[in-house]
């Protein structure tokens, strides 16, 4: 090659590189890929142009801008909140919330950071519910507390395009003094049930004995049958000494006969 041709080629390298860089930049700025679980909220010159995706999206560089929003369910740990219940007991409760974005445009336009906003809403609502509930309700009716939390938080986040699917209270931390008092109460309740059961057993046993006494009193022969049954039980032991009792009727007849002879 002649020096003139080489100089011409060198002069073309600069523009070629320049246009190649421009083409790469334009492609990277204009072509976007949105996953199946995402949506792209597009703004054109600052105005909302709508949500696009999933798939390949073409944008006009410097004119259109896209913000990606994840539509999957998000697990949010609600930090432990300390509050005073309606019956003046200090408790510390933490929870977990599950929510997802149902309106991507609202989640981007209506609130700056929908995750942080939802977290703060969960914390304030949890403290409010704790203040309106007593300790027994908080411990025994946790499903109702969860449903109430979910409903109240969902009503507040609906304007942001957020759907709260579930809120679960995980741990309820009580003061040590309250734990000791509850332990004493539970022990007293168990003793109370044990005494009631024992008294009911004694009453049933006494009632059964009274019924048996009435039956035996009405039929004197049943006493003799009871004697025979007792002898059978005693005879089961080989090392027992059996004393045969005389029938009461025979003894009474002998006593009456002896009295008559003396007369």
One Martini backbone bead per residue (centre of mass of N, CA, C, O) as a GRO file, in nm:
protein
  263
    1UNK     BB    1   0.099   0.036   0.018
    2UNK     BB    2   0.047   0.352   0.014
    3UNK     BB    3   0.074   0.627   0.202
    4UNK     BB    4  -0.204   0.743   0.120
    5UNK     BB    5  -0.382   0.501   0.197
    6UNK     BB    6  -0.299   0.481   0.489
    7UNK     BB    7  -0.390   0.768   0.563
    8UNK     BB    8  -0.687   0.724   0.492
    9UNK     BB    9  -0.746   0.489   0.690
   10UNK     BB   10  -0.667   0.644   0.947
   11UNK     BB   11  -0.889   0.861   0.902
   12UNK     BB   12  -1.132   0.640   0.934
   13UNK     BB   13  -1.101   0.518   1.220
   14UNK     BB   14  -1.215   0.738   1.399
   15UNK     BB   15  -1.512   0.747   1.293
   16UNK     BB   16  -1.571   0.446   1.335
   17UNK     BB   17  -1.531   0.444   1.640
   18UNK     BB   18  -1.738   0.660   1.703
   19UNK     BB   19  -1.989   0.515   1.578
   20UNK     BB   20  -1.959   0.258   1.748
   21UNK     BB   21  -2.002   0.391   2.021
   22UNK     BB   22  -2.278   0.512   1.956
   23UNK     BB   23  -2.419   0.240   1.893
   24UNK     BB   24  -2.374   0.107   2.168
   25UNK     BB   25  -2.512   0.322   2.337
   26UNK     BB   26  -2.789   0.311   2.195
   27UNK     BB   27  -2.848   0.013   2.250
   28UNK     BB   28  -2.822   0.020   2.564
   29UNK     BB   29  -3.047   0.256   2.590
   30UNK     BB   30  -3.288   0.121   2.408
   31UNK     BB   31  -3.237  -0.170   2.522
   32UNK     BB   32  -3.460  -0.373   2.715
   33UNK     BB   33  -3.499  -0.617   2.985
   34UNK     BB   34  -3.788  -0.789   3.104
   35UNK     BB   35  -3.903  -0.980   3.329
   36UNK     BB   36  -4.167  -1.172   3.422
   37UNK     BB   37  -4.153  -1.037   3.736
   38UNK     BB   38  -4.164  -0.764   3.571
   39UNK     BB   39  -4.184  -0.399   3.537
   40UNK     BB   40  -4.189  -0.113   3.315
   41UNK     BB   41  -4.167   0.223   3.396
   42UNK     BB   42  -4.244   0.484   3.174
   43UNK     BB   43  -4.076   0.792   3.081
   44UNK     BB   44  -4.171   1.094   2.893
   45UNK     BB   45  -4.043   1.377   2.965
   46UNK     BB   46  -4.168   1.306   3.275
   47UNK     BB   47  -4.396   1.136   3.167
   48UNK     BB   48  -4.631   0.905   3.190
   49UNK     BB   49  -4.641   0.596   2.975
   50UNK     BB   50  -4.624   0.336   3.139
   51UNK     BB   51  -4.639  -0.014   3.139
   52UNK     BB   52  -4.391  -0.270   3.068
   53UNK     BB   53  -4.416  -0.596   2.987
   54UNK     BB   54  -4.253  -0.848   2.918
   55UNK     BB   55  -3.927  -0.821   2.774
   56UNK     BB   56  -3.867  -0.629   2.500
   57UNK     BB   57  -3.745  -0.286   2.516
   58UNK     BB   58  -3.793   0.032   2.356
   59UNK     BB   59  -3.598   0.328   2.373
   60UNK     BB   60  -3.553   0.673   2.396
   61UNK     BB   61  -3.291   0.839   2.421
   62UNK     BB   62  -3.327   1.106   2.655
   63UNK     BB   63  -3.659   1.064   2.667
   64UNK     BB   64  -3.659   0.781   2.797
   65UNK     BB   65  -3.758   0.619   3.109
   66UNK     BB   66  -3.685   0.336   3.333
   67UNK     BB   67  -3.866   0.148   3.589
   68UNK     BB   68  -3.823  -0.120   3.791
   69UNK     BB   69  -4.066  -0.376   3.901
   70UNK     BB   70  -4.140  -0.598   4.149
   71UNK     BB   71  -4.400  -0.868   4.169
   72UNK     BB   72  -4.315  -1.015   4.401
   73UNK     BB   73  -4.310  -1.150   4.699
   74UNK     BB   74  -4.257  -0.975   5.004
   75UNK     BB   75  -4.048  -0.999   5.284
   76UNK     BB   76  -4.126  -0.846   5.605
   77UNK     BB   77  -3.956  -0.729   5.879
   78UNK     BB   78  -4.084  -0.647   6.187
   79UNK     BB   79  -3.994  -0.480   6.428
   80UNK     BB   80  -3.983  -0.449   6.749
   81UNK     BB   81  -4.264  -0.355   6.952
   82UNK     BB   82  -4.335  -0.123   7.207
   83UNK     BB   83  -4.615  -0.166   7.433
   84UNK     BB   84  -4.937  -0.085   7.577
   85UNK     BB   85  -5.189  -0.230   7.688
   86UNK     BB   86  -5.511  -0.206   7.799
   87UNK     BB   87  -5.398  -0.361   8.082
   88UNK     BB   88  -5.104  -0.245   8.147
   89UNK     BB   89  -4.893  -0.407   7.950
   90UNK     BB   90  -4.566  -0.466   7.870
   91UNK     BB   91  -4.475  -0.517   7.528
   92UNK     BB   92  -4.296  -0.723   7.277
   93UNK     BB   93  -4.341  -0.710   6.917
   94UNK     BB   94  -4.315  -0.921   6.634
   95UNK     BB   95  -4.317  -0.936   6.265
   96UNK     BB   96  -4.465  -1.050   5.947
   97UNK     BB   97  -4.475  -0.949   5.599
   98UNK     BB   98  -4.686  -0.982   5.300
   99UNK     BB   99  -4.611  -0.845   4.974
  100UNK     BB  100  -4.728  -0.673   4.665
  101UNK     BB  101  -4.728  -0.559   4.341
  102UNK     BB  102  -5.016  -0.441   4.136
  103UNK     BB  103  -4.920  -0.126   4.076
  104UNK     BB  104  -4.651   0.007   3.932
  105UNK     BB  105  -4.720   0.308   3.892
  106UNK     BB  106  -4.797   0.370   4.190
  107UNK     BB  107  -4.526   0.272   4.322
  108UNK     BB  108  -4.366   0.513   4.175
  109UNK     BB  109  -4.555   0.780   4.200
  110UNK     BB  110  -4.685   0.777   4.509
  111UNK     BB  111  -4.394   0.673   4.614
  112UNK     BB  112  -4.070   0.663   4.688
  113UNK     BB  113  -4.064   0.403   4.908
  114UNK     BB  114  -4.252   0.125   4.940
  115UNK     BB  115  -4.099  -0.046   5.145
  116UNK     BB  116  -4.059   0.161   5.372
  117UNK     BB  117  -4.355   0.246   5.395
  118UNK     BB  118  -4.463  -0.035   5.472
  119UNK     BB  119  -4.293  -0.075   5.727
  120UNK     BB  120  -4.400   0.173   5.885
  121UNK     BB  121  -4.697   0.090   5.874
  122UNK     BB  122  -4.664  -0.172   6.036
  123UNK     BB  123  -4.556  -0.047   6.297
  124UNK     BB  124  -4.790   0.149   6.366
  125UNK     BB  125  -5.020  -0.063   6.358
  126UNK     BB  126  -4.910  -0.251   6.575
  127UNK     BB  127  -4.917  -0.047   6.809
  128UNK     BB  128  -5.220   0.011   6.792
  129UNK     BB  129  -5.325  -0.278   6.845
  130UNK     BB  130  -5.187  -0.319   7.119
  131UNK     BB  131  -5.342  -0.078   7.264
  132UNK     BB  132  -5.641  -0.226   7.204
  133UNK     BB  133  -5.530  -0.476   7.355
  134UNK     BB  134  -5.518  -0.742   7.549
  135UNK     BB  135  -5.332  -0.999   7.666
  136UNK     BB  136  -5.525  -1.237   7.618
  137UNK     BB  137  -5.583  -1.172   7.320
  138UNK     BB  138  -5.285  -1.183   7.220
  139UNK     BB  139  -5.246  -1.493   7.307
  140UNK     BB  140  -5.532  -1.638   7.202
  141UNK     BB  141  -5.603  -1.420   6.938
  142UNK     BB  142  -5.395  -1.412   6.686
  143UNK     BB  143  -5.568  -1.435   6.429
  144UNK     BB  144  -5.726  -1.173   6.471
  145UNK     BB  145  -5.482  -0.985   6.473
  146UNK     BB  146  -5.379  -1.055   6.190
  147UNK     BB  147  -5.634  -0.972   6.034
  148UNK     BB  148  -5.638  -0.677   6.129
  149UNK     BB  149  -5.362  -0.597   6.022
  150UNK     BB  150  -5.408  -0.664   5.723
  151UNK     BB  151  -5.648  -0.474   5.675
  152UNK     BB  152  -5.523  -0.199   5.761
  153UNK     BB  153  -5.269  -0.201   5.581
  154UNK     BB  154  -5.414  -0.242   5.307
  155UNK     BB  155  -5.574   0.024   5.312
  156UNK     BB  156  -5.315   0.211   5.308
  157UNK     BB  157  -5.158   0.065   5.046
  158UNK     BB  158  -5.354   0.090   4.801
  159UNK     BB  159  -5.254   0.376   4.692
  160UNK     BB  160  -4.959   0.226   4.609
  161UNK     BB  161  -5.010  -0.069   4.482
  162UNK     BB  162  -5.050  -0.249   4.746
  163UNK     BB  163  -5.056  -0.600   4.859
  164UNK     BB  164  -5.158  -0.741   5.157
  165UNK     BB  165  -5.164  -1.084   5.241
  166UNK     BB  166  -4.985  -1.095   5.521
  167UNK     BB  167  -4.989  -1.110   5.893
  168UNK     BB  168  -4.745  -1.209   6.149
  169UNK     BB  169  -4.721  -1.293   6.473
  170UNK     BB  170  -4.448  -1.416   6.650
  171UNK     BB  171  -4.348  -1.247   6.913
  172UNK     BB  172  -4.404  -1.238   7.278
  173UNK     BB  173  -4.275  -1.011   7.511
  174UNK     BB  174  -4.235  -1.040   7.858
  175UNK     BB  175  -4.208  -0.967   8.161
  176UNK     BB  176  -4.088  -1.132   8.433
  177UNK     BB  177  -4.319  -1.070   8.629
  178UNK     BB  178  -4.544  -1.174   8.437
  179UNK     BB  179  -4.438  -1.462   8.407
  180UNK     BB  180  -4.462  -1.538   8.706
  181UNK     BB  181  -4.765  -1.480   8.736
  182UNK     BB  182  -4.858  -1.683   8.516
  183UNK     BB  183  -4.736  -1.933   8.653
  184UNK     BB  184  -4.904  -1.915   8.912
  185UNK     BB  185  -5.179  -1.925   8.775
  186UNK     BB  186  -5.144  -2.200   8.637
  187UNK     BB  187  -5.095  -2.362   8.898
  188UNK     BB  188  -5.365  -2.290   9.035
  189UNK     BB  189  -5.543  -2.408   8.812
  190UNK     BB  190  -5.444  -2.701   8.837
  191UNK     BB  191  -5.522  -2.741   9.135
  192UNK     BB  192  -5.819  -2.686   9.097
  193UNK     BB  193  -5.878  -2.922   8.901
  194UNK     BB  194  -5.778  -3.148   9.090
  195UNK     BB  195  -5.984  -3.099   9.320
  196UNK     BB  196  -6.238  -3.133   9.153
  197UNK     BB  197  -6.186  -3.421   9.058
  198UNK     BB  198  -6.161  -3.544   9.342
  199UNK     BB  199  -6.445  -3.464   9.442
  200UNK     BB  200  -6.604  -3.610   9.221
  201UNK     BB  201  -6.498  -3.893   9.294
  202UNK     BB  202  -6.605  -3.899   9.586
  203UNK     BB  203  -6.901  -3.858   9.515
  204UNK     BB  204  -6.939  -4.109   9.334
  205UNK     BB  205  -6.850  -4.316   9.545
  206UNK     BB  206  -7.066  -4.249   9.760
  207UNK     BB  207  -7.310  -4.297   9.577
  208UNK     BB  208  -7.249  -4.593   9.518
  209UNK     BB  209  -7.252  -4.692   9.813
  210UNK     BB  210  -7.541  -4.608   9.872
  211UNK     BB  211  -7.672  -4.789   9.660
  212UNK     BB  212  -7.559  -5.055   9.773
  213UNK     BB  213  -7.689  -5.034  10.054
  214UNK     BB  214  -7.983  -5.035   9.957
  215UNK     BB  215  -7.974  -5.311   9.823
  216UNK     BB  216  -7.880  -5.477  10.070
  217UNK     BB  217  -8.117  -5.388  10.260
  218UNK     BB  218  -8.351  -5.510  10.076
  219UNK     BB  219  -8.144  -5.774  10.046
  220UNK     BB  220  -8.010  -6.006  10.257
  221UNK     BB  221  -7.877  -6.211  10.048
  222UNK     BB  222  -7.653  -6.020   9.942
  223UNK     BB  223  -7.466  -6.049  10.188
  224UNK     BB  224  -7.395  -6.347  10.142
  225UNK     BB  225  -7.274  -6.304   9.859
  226UNK     BB  226  -7.053  -6.117   9.962
  227UNK     BB  227  -6.913  -6.322  10.136
  228UNK     BB  228  -6.844  -6.524   9.911
  229UNK     BB  229  -6.675  -6.327   9.743
  230UNK     BB  230  -6.464  -6.269   9.961
  231UNK     BB  231  -6.368  -6.563   9.989
  232UNK     BB  232  -6.266  -6.590   9.700
  233UNK     BB  233  -6.050  -6.366   9.722
  234UNK     BB  234  -5.894  -6.488   9.961
  235UNK     BB  235  -5.831  -6.775   9.826
  236UNK     BB  236  -5.609  -6.667   9.626
  237UNK     BB  237  -5.446  -6.676   9.885
  238UNK     BB  238  -5.233  -6.915  10.025
  239UNK     BB  239  -5.142  -6.738  10.301
  240UNK     BB  240  -5.434  -6.761  10.410
  241UNK     BB  241  -5.669  -6.708  10.669
  242UNK     BB  242  -5.983  -6.857  10.712
  243UNK     BB  243  -6.288  -6.711  10.832
  244UNK     BB  244  -6.600  -6.831  10.910
  245UNK     BB  245  -6.888  -6.682  10.910
  246UNK     BB  246  -7.176  -6.643  11.062
  247UNK     BB  247  -7.485  -6.619  11.014
  248UNK     BB  248  -7.699  -6.378  11.111
  249UNK     BB  249  -7.966  -6.533  11.118
  250UNK     BB  250  -7.868  -6.765  11.299
  251UNK     BB  251  -7.779  -6.591  11.538
  252UNK     BB  252  -8.055  -6.463  11.594
  253UNK     BB  253  -8.209  -6.730  11.645
  254UNK     BB  254  -8.037  -6.824  11.888
  255UNK     BB  255  -8.095  -6.583  12.071
  256UNK     BB  256  -8.402  -6.617  12.083
  257UNK     BB  257  -8.401  -6.909  12.191
  258UNK     BB  258  -8.251  -6.854  12.454
  259UNK     BB  259  -8.460  -6.656  12.568
  260UNK     BB  260  -8.699  -6.856  12.575
  261UNK     BB  261  -8.580  -7.068  12.772
  262UNK     BB  262  -8.555  -6.875  13.015
  263UNK     BB  263  -8.870  -6.820  13.027
   0.00000   0.00000   0.00000
